[in-house]
Amino acid sequence: MSELKSRNILVLGASGVLGSTIATKLAGLGAQVMATSSNLESAEKVPGVCNPRLLVDLSTPESIRVLIEYLVDSEVQIDGIVNATGVVAFGNYTELEADVLQKLFAVNATGPIQLIQGLLPALKASAAAGNDPFILTISGVVAESPMAGLAAYSSSKAALYSFTQAISRELRRDGIRVIDARPGHTETGLAGRAIGGTAPAFPTGMSAEQVADRIVKAIVEDEKDLPSSAF
């Protein structure tokens, strides 16, 4: 997808630091960016360049179904999906609460999987029209190197990574490119919003600007994988 002008791209989690940065950069290259946030409060953080702004709670299958039906019924063209959502929890796995574990996997893995599956017909239509559609997920370095104290988070991201690796082969014949990005620790403030436990003292990470630039470059230059070494 060397040309982004007039392409319709859905950015999941565009209210977050990394998601909003990616959305702004895509819009700057001429893309029409649709954005999601999880609630009305976070929707206020979505960049003004995004239209429409949509709500979806990835921990709730019904919320995902409603968004899919809205987009399908509206016959919205979708040429790309960027999944920049995510939640994190810290601490020894033996101390993790069941509801925290469930939310980690819902938001980081099963929710995006359900949403992507529901929007595949739109991506296939984009491919048929010659628009080189793509799916980009951000699993992070923990998908490659699971960390002690982050066992549940690491495994939820590894599940997302495994999913993208498999569907990249399944969707190749349909002309849909699948990219997974695995940057190292990035300064997005996510660690300070943990849904369980307390973050350890991380060294200073990469800037969201740096990571977003590399991700957008991969989209534009038709790359198919962004391992941690690519950052």
Secondary structure by P-SEA (a helix, b strand, c coil): ccccccbbbbbcccccaaaaaaaaaaaaacccccccccccccccccccccccbbbbccccaaaaaaaaaaaaaacccccccccccccccccccccccaaaaaaaaaaacaaaaaaaaaaaaaaaaaaaaccccbbbbbbccccccccccaaaaaaaaaaaaaaaaaaaaaaccccbbbbbbbbccccccccccccccccccccccccaaaaaaaaaaaaaacccccccccc
